[in-house]
Amino acid sequence: MTAYFIRRALLIVPTFLGITVLVFAITRVVPGGPIERMMLQAQQMQGREGGKSTGAANESQRQPLSADQIQVLKAYYGFDKPILVSYGQWLAKVLSGDLGMSTRYYEPVWQMIRSRIPISLYFGLFSMAMVYGVCIPLGISKAVRHKSIYDNVNGVCIPLGISKAVRHKSAFDNVTSVVVFTGYAIPGWVVGVLLLVLLASHWEVFPLGGLVSDDFEAFTVIHKIGDLLWHTALPLTAYILGSFSVMTLLMKNALMDNLSADYVRTAIAKGLSFKQAVFRHALRNSLIPVATTFGDNLSIILSGSFLIEKVFNINGMGLLGYESVIDRDYPVVMGILVISSLLFMIGNILSDLCVALVDPRVQFSHGR
Protein backbone atom coordinates (compact mmCIF):
# COMPACT_ATOMS: atom_id res chain seq x y z
CA MET A 1 0.00 0.00 0.00
CA THR A 2 2.86 2.37 0.76
CA ALA A 3 4.30 1.90 -2.71
CA TYR A 4 0.92 2.65 -4.26
CA PHE A 5 0.53 5.96 -2.44
CA ILE A 6 4.10 6.91 -3.29
CA ARG A 7 3.32 6.36 -6.98
CA ARG A 8 0.15 8.38 -6.67
CA ALA A 9 2.05 11.19 -4.97
CA LEU A 10 4.64 11.20 -7.75
CA LEU A 11 1.87 11.47 -10.34
CA ILE A 12 0.88 14.81 -8.80
CA VAL A 13 3.87 16.45 -10.48
CA PRO A 14 3.02 15.69 -14.16
CA THR A 15 -0.69 16.23 -13.52
CA PHE A 16 -0.03 19.61 -11.93
CA LEU A 17 2.21 20.62 -14.85
CA GLY A 18 -0.43 19.57 -17.37
CA ILE A 19 -3.23 21.49 -15.64
CA THR A 20 -1.27 24.68 -15.10
CA VAL A 21 0.39 24.82 -18.52
CA LEU A 22 -3.01 24.39 -20.22
CA VAL A 23 -4.68 27.16 -18.23
CA PHE A 24 -1.58 29.36 -18.54
CA ALA A 25 -1.70 29.01 -22.33
CA ILE A 26 -5.40 29.91 -22.35
CA THR A 27 -4.74 33.09 -20.36
CA ARG A 28 -2.22 34.14 -23.00
CA VAL A 29 -4.51 33.77 -26.02
CA VAL A 30 -7.93 34.92 -24.79
CA PRO A 31 -8.74 38.63 -25.32
CA GLY A 32 -9.39 41.14 -22.58
CA GLY A 33 -6.15 40.87 -20.64
CA PRO A 34 -4.47 43.59 -18.55
CA ILE A 35 -3.02 45.37 -21.60
CA GLU A 36 -6.40 45.56 -23.33
CA ARG A 37 -7.94 46.80 -20.08
CA MET A 38 -5.37 49.59 -19.82
CA MET A 39 -5.96 50.59 -23.42
CA LEU A 40 -9.70 50.74 -22.77
CA GLN A 41 -9.17 52.86 -19.67
CA ALA A 42 -6.92 55.21 -21.65
CA GLN A 43 -9.60 55.52 -24.34
CA GLN A 44 -12.22 56.33 -21.72
CA MET A 45 -9.97 58.99 -20.19
CA GLN A 46 -9.41 60.52 -23.63
CA GLY A 47 -13.15 60.52 -24.21
CA ARG A 48 -13.80 62.41 -20.98
CA GLU A 49 -11.06 64.92 -21.76
CA GLY A 50 -12.32 65.44 -25.30
CA GLY A 51 -15.27 67.52 -24.04
CA LYS A 52 -17.75 67.42 -26.88
CA SER A 53 -19.20 64.12 -27.98
CA THR A 54 -17.77 64.42 -31.49
CA GLY A 55 -14.32 65.20 -30.22
CA ALA A 56 -14.56 62.38 -27.70
CA ALA A 57 -15.52 59.92 -30.43
CA ASN A 58 -12.60 60.99 -32.60
CA GLU A 59 -10.22 60.71 -29.66
CA SER A 60 -11.50 57.27 -28.67
CA GLN A 61 -10.99 55.95 -32.17
CA ARG A 62 -7.29 56.75 -32.01
CA GLN A 63 -4.78 54.40 -30.44
CA PRO A 64 -4.35 55.71 -26.86
CA LEU A 65 -0.97 54.01 -26.35
CA SER A 66 2.05 54.11 -28.60
CA ALA A 67 3.76 50.99 -29.90
CA ASP A 68 6.64 51.51 -27.46
CA GLN A 69 4.27 51.80 -24.52
CA ILE A 70 2.47 48.61 -25.56
CA GLN A 71 5.80 46.81 -25.85
CA VAL A 72 6.81 47.96 -22.37
CA LEU A 73 3.52 46.66 -20.97
CA LYS A 74 3.99 43.31 -22.74
CA ALA A 75 7.46 43.02 -21.25
CA TYR A 76 6.14 43.94 -17.79
CA TYR A 77 3.42 41.30 -17.87
CA GLY A 78 5.57 38.71 -19.65
CA PHE A 79 3.56 38.73 -22.88
CA ASP A 80 6.63 39.46 -25.03
CA LYS A 81 8.03 35.94 -24.62
CA PRO A 82 6.85 32.56 -25.95
CA ILE A 83 4.25 30.79 -23.85
CA LEU A 84 6.59 28.03 -22.63
CA VAL A 85 9.26 30.54 -21.64
CA SER A 86 6.75 32.65 -19.72
CA TYR A 87 5.33 29.52 -18.11
CA GLY A 88 8.79 28.44 -17.01
CA GLN A 89 9.40 31.81 -15.39
CA TRP A 90 6.02 31.71 -13.67
CA LEU A 91 6.60 28.14 -12.44
CA ALA A 92 10.01 29.09 -11.04
CA LYS A 93 8.38 31.87 -9.03
CA VAL A 94 5.65 29.52 -7.78
CA LEU A 95 8.23 26.99 -6.61
CA SER A 96 9.94 29.77 -4.69
CA GLY A 97 6.64 30.70 -3.02
CA ASP A 98 5.83 33.74 -5.16
CA LEU A 99 2.41 33.60 -6.83
CA GLY A 100 2.93 36.94 -8.54
CA MET A 101 1.24 40.33 -8.37
CA SER A 102 -2.39 41.06 -9.12
CA THR A 103 -2.82 43.02 -12.35
CA ARG A 104 -6.05 44.50 -11.05
CA TYR A 105 -5.27 45.53 -7.47
CA TYR A 106 -1.45 45.48 -7.64
CA GLU A 107 -1.20 43.42 -4.48
CA PRO A 108 0.67 40.14 -3.92
CA VAL A 109 -1.55 37.26 -4.97
CA TRP A 110 -0.68 35.17 -1.92
CA GLN A 111 -1.70 37.94 0.46
CA MET A 112 -5.05 38.28 -1.33
CA ILE A 113 -5.65 34.54 -1.16
CA ARG A 114 -4.47 34.22 2.43
CA SER A 115 -6.92 36.88 3.59
CA ARG A 116 -9.81 34.92 2.05
CA ILE A 117 -8.80 31.44 3.26
CA PRO A 118 -10.31 31.73 6.78
CA ILE A 119 -13.73 32.62 5.36
CA SER A 120 -13.75 29.71 2.92
CA LEU A 121 -12.45 27.38 5.64
CA TYR A 122 -15.27 28.52 7.91
CA PHE A 123 -17.98 27.61 5.42
CA GLY A 124 -16.17 24.53 4.15
CA LEU A 125 -15.59 22.98 7.56
CA PHE A 126 -19.08 23.95 8.71
CA SER A 127 -20.56 22.25 5.65
CA MET A 128 -18.45 19.11 6.15
CA ALA A 129 -19.46 18.98 9.81
CA MET A 130 -23.13 19.22 8.86
CA VAL A 131 -22.90 16.56 6.16
CA TYR A 132 -20.53 14.06 7.76
CA GLY A 133 -20.03 14.91 11.41
CA VAL A 134 -23.59 15.64 12.53
CA CYS A 135 -26.01 14.16 10.05
CA ILE A 136 -24.57 10.64 9.86
CA PRO A 137 -23.91 9.86 13.56
CA LEU A 138 -27.10 11.54 14.74
CA GLY A 139 -29.28 9.76 12.21
CA ILE A 140 -27.71 6.35 12.87
CA SER A 141 -28.04 6.77 16.64
CA LYS A 142 -31.74 7.56 16.13
CA ALA A 143 -32.09 4.37 14.09
CA VAL A 144 -30.56 2.19 16.80
CA ARG A 145 -33.11 3.43 19.36
CA HIS A 146 -36.10 2.34 17.26
CA LYS A 147 -37.44 -1.18 16.89
CA SER A 148 -37.64 -0.79 13.14
CA ILE A 149 -35.33 1.16 10.87
CA TYR A 150 -36.28 4.82 11.04
CA ASP A 151 -39.85 4.98 12.16
CA ASN A 152 -39.14 8.66 12.77
CA VAL A 153 -36.47 10.03 10.46
CA ASN A 154 -35.43 13.65 10.79
CA GLY A 155 -31.98 13.39 9.20
CA VAL A 156 -30.71 13.25 5.68
CA CYS A 157 -27.59 11.90 4.00
CA ILE A 158 -26.83 8.34 5.17
CA PRO A 159 -29.73 8.05 7.68
CA LEU A 160 -32.21 9.20 5.07
CA GLY A 161 -30.57 6.94 2.53
CA ILE A 162 -30.96 3.93 4.82
CA SER A 163 -34.60 4.70 5.49
CA LYS A 164 -35.32 5.32 1.83
CA ALA A 165 -33.62 2.07 0.86
CA VAL A 166 -35.57 0.06 3.43
CA ARG A 167 -38.86 1.76 2.54
CA HIS A 168 -38.31 1.77 -1.21
CA LYS A 169 -41.43 2.72 -3.21
CA SER A 170 -43.38 3.55 -0.06
CA ALA A 171 -45.16 6.87 0.46
CA PHE A 172 -42.21 8.07 2.55
CA ASP A 173 -39.80 7.16 -0.25
CA ASN A 174 -41.90 8.85 -2.92
CA VAL A 175 -42.24 12.11 -1.00
CA THR A 176 -38.60 12.29 0.03
CA SER A 177 -37.49 11.37 -3.49
CA VAL A 178 -39.23 14.48 -4.80
CA VAL A 179 -37.45 16.59 -2.18
CA VAL A 180 -34.08 14.95 -2.82
CA PHE A 181 -34.26 15.19 -6.60
CA THR A 182 -35.39 18.80 -6.35
CA GLY A 183 -32.39 19.60 -4.18
CA TYR A 184 -30.14 17.67 -6.54
CA ALA A 185 -31.46 19.37 -9.66
CA ILE A 186 -31.44 22.98 -8.43
CA PRO A 187 -27.95 24.54 -8.19
CA GLY A 188 -26.92 25.91 -4.83
CA TRP A 189 -26.66 29.49 -6.09
CA VAL A 190 -30.25 29.35 -7.37
CA VAL A 191 -31.36 28.20 -3.93
CA GLY A 192 -29.39 31.11 -2.52
CA VAL A 193 -31.22 33.59 -4.72
CA LEU A 194 -34.59 32.15 -3.71
CA LEU A 195 -33.66 32.29 -0.03
CA LEU A 196 -32.55 35.90 -0.38
CA VAL A 197 -35.75 36.91 -2.16
CA LEU A 198 -38.05 35.19 0.32
CA LEU A 199 -36.30 35.25 3.70
CA ALA A 200 -34.11 38.33 3.34
CA SER A 201 -35.95 40.69 1.03
CA HIS A 202 -39.64 39.79 1.39
CA TRP A 203 -39.87 38.71 5.04
CA GLU A 204 -36.60 40.32 6.23
CA VAL A 205 -35.76 37.46 8.56
CA PHE A 206 -32.10 37.23 7.50
CA PRO A 207 -29.61 39.79 6.16
CA LEU A 208 -29.23 40.34 2.43
CA GLY A 209 -25.55 39.46 2.36
CA GLY A 210 -22.17 39.73 3.96
CA LEU A 211 -20.65 37.71 6.77
CA VAL A 212 -21.10 40.14 9.68
CA SER A 213 -22.97 43.36 10.44
CA ASP A 214 -21.43 46.79 9.93
CA ASP A 215 -21.09 47.42 13.69
CA PHE A 216 -19.78 43.92 14.39
CA GLU A 217 -16.73 45.15 16.32
CA ALA A 218 -18.92 46.93 18.88
CA PHE A 219 -20.81 43.74 19.79
CA THR A 220 -20.20 41.55 22.82
CA VAL A 221 -18.75 38.08 22.32
CA ILE A 222 -22.12 36.33 22.52
CA HIS A 223 -23.68 38.93 20.24
CA LYS A 224 -20.82 38.42 17.76
CA ILE A 225 -21.41 34.67 17.67
CA GLY A 226 -25.13 35.18 17.15
CA ASP A 227 -24.55 37.75 14.42
CA LEU A 228 -22.11 35.44 12.62
CA LEU A 229 -24.54 32.52 12.74
CA TRP A 230 -27.36 34.81 11.60
CA HIS A 231 -25.37 35.77 8.51
CA THR A 232 -24.22 32.17 8.00
CA ALA A 233 -27.63 30.50 7.91
CA LEU A 234 -28.69 31.23 4.32
CA PRO A 235 -25.35 30.73 2.53
CA LEU A 236 -24.70 27.56 4.53
CA THR A 237 -28.08 26.20 3.46
CA ALA A 238 -27.19 26.90 -0.17
CA TYR A 239 -23.79 25.26 0.34
CA ILE A 240 -24.97 21.97 1.84
CA LEU A 241 -28.25 21.37 0.00
CA GLY A 242 -26.59 19.74 -2.99
CA SER A 243 -24.23 17.66 -0.83
CA PHE A 244 -27.13 16.36 1.26
CA SER A 245 -29.00 15.31 -1.86
CA VAL A 246 -25.98 13.60 -3.42
CA MET A 247 -25.18 11.69 -0.23
CA THR A 248 -28.78 10.58 0.11
CA LEU A 249 -28.93 9.23 -3.43
CA LEU A 250 -25.54 7.52 -3.10
CA MET A 251 -26.48 5.89 0.17
CA LYS A 252 -29.91 4.80 -0.97
CA ASN A 253 -28.73 3.15 -4.17
CA ALA A 254 -25.72 1.50 -2.55
CA LEU A 255 -27.72 0.17 0.40
CA MET A 256 -30.49 -1.16 -1.83
CA ASP A 257 -27.91 -3.13 -3.79
CA ASN A 258 -26.41 -4.57 -0.60
CA LEU A 259 -29.77 -5.38 0.98
CA SER A 260 -30.57 -7.58 -1.99
CA ALA A 261 -27.20 -9.36 -1.81
CA ASP A 262 -26.87 -12.97 -0.71
CA TYR A 263 -24.67 -12.22 2.28
CA VAL A 264 -27.44 -10.13 3.92
CA ARG A 265 -29.99 -12.93 3.49
CA THR A 266 -27.43 -15.39 4.84
CA ALA A 267 -26.79 -13.21 7.91
CA ILE A 268 -30.53 -13.03 8.61
CA ALA A 269 -30.89 -16.78 8.10
CA LYS A 270 -28.17 -17.36 10.70
CA GLY A 271 -30.20 -15.54 13.33
CA LEU A 272 -29.34 -11.87 13.00
CA SER A 273 -32.21 -9.44 13.07
CA PHE A 274 -32.80 -7.28 10.03
CA LYS A 275 -31.46 -4.21 11.85
CA GLN A 276 -28.31 -6.06 12.88
CA ALA A 277 -27.76 -7.28 9.33
CA VAL A 278 -28.07 -3.75 8.04
CA PHE A 279 -25.75 -2.07 10.53
CA ARG A 280 -23.18 -4.86 10.90
CA HIS A 281 -22.84 -5.88 7.28
CA ALA A 282 -24.73 -3.87 4.64
CA LEU A 283 -23.95 -0.44 6.03
CA ARG A 284 -20.18 -0.75 5.84
CA ASN A 285 -20.26 -1.90 2.22
CA SER A 286 -22.69 0.89 1.40
CA LEU A 287 -20.24 3.46 2.72
CA ILE A 288 -17.81 2.75 -0.12
CA PRO A 289 -19.39 5.23 -2.62
CA VAL A 290 -19.46 7.86 0.13
CA ALA A 291 -15.80 7.22 0.94
CA THR A 292 -14.80 7.77 -2.69
CA THR A 293 -16.09 11.36 -2.56
CA PHE A 294 -14.73 12.27 0.87
CA GLY A 295 -11.28 13.34 -0.27
CA ASP A 296 -12.62 15.32 -3.21
CA ASN A 297 -14.35 17.68 -0.80
CA LEU A 298 -10.95 18.84 0.44
CA SER A 299 -10.55 21.24 -2.47
CA ILE A 300 -14.12 22.50 -2.04
CA ILE A 301 -13.40 23.39 1.60
CA LEU A 302 -10.83 25.98 0.56
CA SER A 303 -12.00 26.94 -2.91
CA GLY A 304 -15.56 27.67 -1.86
CA SER A 305 -18.34 28.26 -4.33
CA PHE A 306 -17.90 31.02 -6.88
CA LEU A 307 -21.56 31.76 -7.47
CA ILE A 308 -22.83 31.23 -3.91
CA GLU A 309 -20.27 33.66 -2.51
CA LYS A 310 -21.17 36.10 -5.28
CA VAL A 311 -24.88 35.87 -4.48
CA PHE A 312 -24.34 36.46 -0.75
CA ASN A 313 -21.42 38.88 -1.21
CA ILE A 314 -19.06 36.80 0.93
CA ASN A 315 -15.39 37.69 0.48
CA GLY A 316 -14.08 34.14 0.32
CA MET A 317 -11.94 32.27 -2.16
CA GLY A 318 -14.93 31.66 -4.40
CA LEU A 319 -15.74 35.33 -4.82
CA LEU A 320 -12.07 36.15 -5.35
CA GLY A 321 -11.86 33.53 -8.09
CA TYR A 322 -15.04 34.79 -9.73
CA GLU A 323 -13.87 38.40 -9.74
CA SER A 324 -10.42 37.46 -11.02
CA VAL A 325 -11.93 35.62 -13.99
CA ILE A 326 -14.29 38.49 -14.79
CA ASP A 327 -11.50 41.08 -14.46
CA ARG A 328 -8.98 38.92 -16.36
CA ASP A 329 -6.68 39.07 -13.34
CA TYR A 330 -4.60 36.15 -14.55
CA PRO A 331 -2.04 35.99 -11.71
CA VAL A 332 -4.88 35.57 -9.20
CA VAL A 333 -6.55 32.99 -11.46
CA MET A 334 -3.34 30.99 -11.66
CA GLY A 335 -2.71 31.36 -7.91
CA ILE A 336 -6.12 29.95 -7.05
CA LEU A 337 -5.60 27.21 -9.64
CA VAL A 338 -2.33 26.19 -7.99
CA ILE A 339 -3.97 25.77 -4.58
CA SER A 340 -7.21 24.15 -5.78
CA SER A 341 -5.51 21.70 -8.16
CA LEU A 342 -3.04 20.53 -5.51
CA LEU A 343 -5.84 20.09 -2.99
CA PHE A 344 -7.94 18.19 -5.52
CA MET A 345 -5.13 15.75 -6.33
CA ILE A 346 -4.31 15.23 -2.65
CA GLY A 347 -8.03 14.71 -2.06
CA ASN A 348 -8.10 11.93 -4.66
CA ILE A 349 -5.36 10.12 -2.77
CA LEU A 350 -7.28 10.56 0.48
CA SER A 351 -10.36 9.12 -1.23
CA ASP A 352 -8.42 5.98 -2.10
CA LEU A 353 -7.27 5.75 1.51
CA CYS A 354 -10.84 6.12 2.75
CA VAL A 355 -11.99 3.35 0.43
CA ALA A 356 -9.22 1.09 1.71
CA LEU A 357 -10.26 1.75 5.30
CA VAL A 358 -13.93 1.03 4.60
CA ASP A 359 -13.45 -1.95 2.27
CA PRO A 360 -10.80 -4.45 3.46
CA ARG A 361 -11.03 -6.24 0.11
CA VAL A 362 -9.24 -3.35 -1.57
CA GLN A 363 -5.58 -4.11 -2.10
CA PHE A 364 -3.15 -1.57 -3.51
CA SER A 365 -0.46 -4.08 -4.31
CA HIS A 366 1.19 -3.96 -7.72
CA GLY A 367 -0.69 -5.86 -10.40
CA ARG A 368 -3.99 -6.11 -8.52
N, C-alpha and C positions, 0 to 999 in steps of 0.2 A: 504493500500500500504506500509506503514511503516513496518508493521509486516512481509510482504513478503520479503522486502529487508533485514530485520534483519535476517530472516531465511537463505536467500541466503548468507549473510555475514558469518553466523555461519558455513555454509557448506564449506567455504574456508578451514577451519582447517582440517577436515578429507580428503578432496581432496588433499590438499598440502602434508599431511603425506603419502597418497597413492602414489602420483607421486614421491616424493623424496625417499621413501624407496625402490621403484621398481628400480629406476635408480641407487641408492646407491648399491643395491645388484648386479646389472649388473656390476658395476665398480669393484666389488670384485672378480668376477668369470671370467671375460674376460682376456685373456693373454695380455702381453705387457705392464704391469704396470711399476711403477717407479723402482721396484726391478729388474725386467727383463732388463730394460734399463740400469741400473747400471752394471749388470752382463755383458751385451753386450759391454758396454764401457770398462770394465776391460779386456775383451777378446781381444778387438781391441788394447788396450794399450800393452798387452802381446805380441800380434802378431807383433807390431812395434818394440818392444824391443828384439824380438827373432832373428832379423837379417835375416838369411837365410829363404827361404820360407818353407823348411822342418821343421826347428826348430819352425817357427811361427805357422805352422799347428799343430804341436804337443802341443805347448803351448796353442793354442786356444781350443784344445779339452779338456783340463783339466778344472776343476772347478776353476774359478778365485777367488771366495770368499769362505771362510770357512763356516761351518754350524753355528758357533757362530756369524759370521758377518752377515749372512743372517737373523738370529734370531733377531739381534739388529735392522736391517733395518725393519723387519716386525713390531717390537715393535714401532719403530719411526713413521712409517706410519699407525699404527693401524691395521695391517693385522694379528696380533697374537691373536685377540679376535674374538668371534662370530660376525656375521653380525649385529644382532640386538643390541648388546652391542656397537659396533663401531658406528652404526647409532645413538644410543642414545647420545653418547659423541659428535658426530658431530652436532646433532640437538641442544644440550645444548649450544655449541659454537655459532651456528647461532642465537639462541634466544638472546644471549648476544652481538650480533653484530660482531662476529668474523667468517669470512668465510673461515678461514684457510690460509695456506701458499702454494704457488705454488711449485709443485715438480719439475718443469722444470726450473724456473727462480729464485726460492727461494725468492719471493717477496710476500707481503700480497695480497691475492686475491682481497680484496675490493679496494685496491689502483690501481691494474691493471684494474679493471672494471671501477672505477671512472674516470680514465684517458681516457677511450674510450667512456664514455657516451656522452660527448658533440658532438662528431663526429656523433654518431648514431642519437642523437636528431636532429642534423642539417639536415641530410638527411630525417629522419622520418617526422619532422614537415614540411619540404619543400615539401615532397611528399603529405602529407595530405592537405597542402594549395593548391597544384596544383589540386588535385582530388576533394576536397570538397569546398575549399574557393574561388577558382578562376573559375574553369570550370563550376560549377553549376550556380552561380549567373550571370556570364557573358553570358552564353548561354541562360538562361531564359530571361534576359533583352533584348537580341537580338531578341528573339521570340516575345516579347510583341510589339516591334517596327514594326513588319511586319504584313501585312494584313492577311496572311496565316501563318500557323505554319512552321517556318524555311524554307523560300524560299532561304535563304543563310546561311547555317550552317557551322561554322568553329570550333565549340566546339566538345567535346566528352562527355562521362559519361551521365548524365541525359539529357542535351540538345540533344545529338546525339540519345539517347534512345527515347526521345519524337518524334523526327523527323523520326526515323526509324519505330516507331510504327504507326505513322500517314501515312507514305508512304510505308507501308508493301508491299513487292513483287514488288516495283517499281525498276527502274534502279538504283536510288540512294541507295535503301535498298540492292540490290544485290551487288553493288560495295563495300559499306561500310561493309556489312556482311563478305565479303572476308577479308577485312582489320582487322576487329574485331576478327574473328575466328583465323586469323593468329597470331595476338598479343596474343590471349588467349592460343593458342596451343604451342607457342614457349616460353620456360622459359626465365626469365629475364637475367640470366647469359649467355645464348646463344646469346641473343641480344647484351649483353655487349661485347662478343667476336667479333661478327660481326662488331660492331661499332668501336672497337679498330683496327681491321684489315683494315677496309675501311677508317675511318676518322682520325685515329691516326697514323697508320703505312704506309698505301698506300699514302694518300693525305696529311698527316701531318697537319691537321687542328686543332686537339686537342692533348693534351698530352697523353702519353701512360699509365699513372697511377699516383697515389698519389693525395693528396688533395691540395697541394700548391707547388710552385716552390722552388728550392733549395735556392735561394737568396730572399725568401719571406720577411724576416725581413728588408731588405734594401729598400723595395718598399715604396712609399707614400701610404696614406690611400686609395685614389681612385684606385691606381694601385693594391693594395692588394685586394680590392673588385672585381675588374675585373679579377685578377688572380684566386681568389677563385671560381668565377662563371665559368670561363674557364675550370677549373678542375672538376667542378660539373656537367657540361652539360651532358656528356656521362653516368656517373653512375646514374644520376637522371633519364635520359630517360629509362635506364634499370630497375630502381626501379618502375616507375609509369606505364610502358606499360601494365603490367598485370592487375593492378588495374583499369586502364581506360577501358580495355576490359571487365572485370568482371562487372563494374558498368553499362556499356552500355548494356550488355546482360540482366542484372537484370532489368534495367529500361524499356527496350523495351518490355520484356515479361510481366512485371507487368502492364505496361500502356496499352498494347494490351488487356489484360484481362479486365481491367477496362473500356476501351473504348467500349467494347462490352456488358457491363453490362446495366441493365435496368435503373439504376438511371441516367446514362449519357444521355440516350435517353429521359428520362423524363425531365431532366433539359433543353435539347434543345427544347423539345416540349412546355415547359413553356415560351420560348422566349429568352433563353440565346443563344449567338452565340457559335459556335463550340469551338472557342478559350477560351471563358469564361468557358465553361463546362469542358474543359481540365484542366485549371489552377485553377479553384475554387473547383473542385470536384475530378476529376480523378487523378490529380497530387499528392495530399496529400495521397490518398490511395496507389498510386504507390510507394511512398517513404518508405513504410513499409519494403520491403526486403532490401533496402539500410540501413535503421536504424538498422536492425538486425546485420549488419556487422560493424557498426561504432565503437562499443566498442572493438571488436576483434583487430582492428588496433592499439590499445594502446600498446600491447606487441610488435608489429612489429616496432613501433616507436623507442623503445629502443634496441630491440634485433638486428635490422638490418637484412641484408641478408648475410648468410655465403658465398655463392658462388659469389655474385656480388662484395662484398668487397674483396674477394680473387682475382677475375679477375682484378679489378682496383687497387689492392694493397692499400686499404684504411684501416687505423688502427682503425676500429670501433669495436663495440661489436660482429658483425658478424664474422670478421676475427679472433678476439680473440677466439670465440667459435670454429671456424673451426680448428685453430691451437691447441687448447687444446684437441680436440678430436683426432687429428692426433698424437699428442705427448703423449697421455694418461695422460694428466695433470688433474687428477680427481678432485682435489679441485677447479680448475677453472671451470671445467664442472659443478660441483654441484653448485658453486656460481652463474653462469649464469642461471642455472636451477631454482634456488630460485627466482631470480628477474623476469625471463620471465614467470614462472608459476603463480606467484602472480599477475603480470600485466594481464595475460590472464584471470584469474578468475575474477579480478576486471573489466576487459573489458566486460566480459559476463554480469555482473550486469548492467554496463552502457548501454549495448545493450538493455536489457529489459527496462531500463528507457527511452531510445530513442524511442522504440516502443510505450511505453505508452504515450509519448508526441505527437507522430505523429498520433496514432490511439486512439481516445477517447473511443472506444468500449472495449479496453483492461482493464480488472479489475483484480487486484492482490489480491482480497479478498480470504479468505480461502474457499475452496470447489468450486471455480469457475475455 
